[in-house]
């Protein structure tokens, strides 16, 4: 299995903080793990890697409140 190292800077846009990215990836990874458990599937790829790919490929986006308003 090839190890992927996506750049955090590549995944961040001007509005997204690192904290938000980490929290969103963790939440998505928990969702993926729960889905796999519900289906009784055993997968080779870690849920965190799959979640990172989801955000990297823009399948999901992060909504943050505007703190300036």
Steps between C-alpha positions, in 0.01 A plus 500: 500500500636837398514761775341828401612827654259773399618847582293680762560824312347343187187410694458836670338795332509858622204452735576158647713470812715200577284430804185487287668272250613259773156497662324444167734218396458333841122524479496360146736217603261404781212498250696276263593260782136483612381434143755221458404347834129516415568316173738254673767595248869457558703753303874539452498878497479688828189718542718807560676458165166458326365813675807700395445392141134607522598853601794514261271405210237754614233237570440684828554860600547675831262778603632745756324802646641837406644637824515854360123537486 
